[in-house]
Every structure is written in C-alpha cells, then in structure tokens.
Amino acid sequence: MHDDNQILVPPSFIALYSDTRARLQAPAAEVRARYEWCENLACHLVEQAQQLYHGGARSEEGVLLGIHAGLAGPDAGVTPAEARWITLRLAELLGWRSPELPALAVQQP
C-alpha cells in the first residue's frame, strides 16, 4: 500500500484484507479507510475500557472480552476480523495482556 497518502496501514490490518499470497482483496483506499475507522474506534474505546475496569469489572481480560462480544455483534458495523483486530489493538493501547479470542470462522470461496 504505497501511494501519496501519509497513513501507514500496519501489516496486521492489511492481513485482514489479503489472500494467502498477500494480495489485497479490496482497493487500497478502502482498506485504508477501514483501518482509520478501526484505529479510531480502538482509541475511542480506551477510556470506556478503563472506566469498566475501575468501575468493578473482575479483570482486564473480562473487559476486553466484553468489548469484543459487542464488536462481534451483527449491528456493530465492523467485520468479525476487524472486531478481533480492534480488541487486540485496544489491549495494546491499554498495555493489557491480549485476551484469548474465539477463532474466526474460515470463509469458503
């Protein structure tokens, strides 16, 4: 994803939109826009996660799993792979250990 845009999309996000040969399966501009959306959402969720944890949640992992469950719902506006990426990014932003998330279902062509 090299063009004149200043936003660098990390390989972990590019992988969500790549096939087994590492070829993008969506236009670069679309992948970049989805990355920006997911990164902004992860950053926005930092404060909410901290409030949940300090408000009586049992564990950091429990907070992250709850947020992931919400993101993985049908009305969340993100794909299951994006929900997983956002949750792992949120853990990274918070400095928390990444939770064990459910495996993604393999999509048939």
Beta strands, then each sheet from edge to edge (+ up, - down):
end
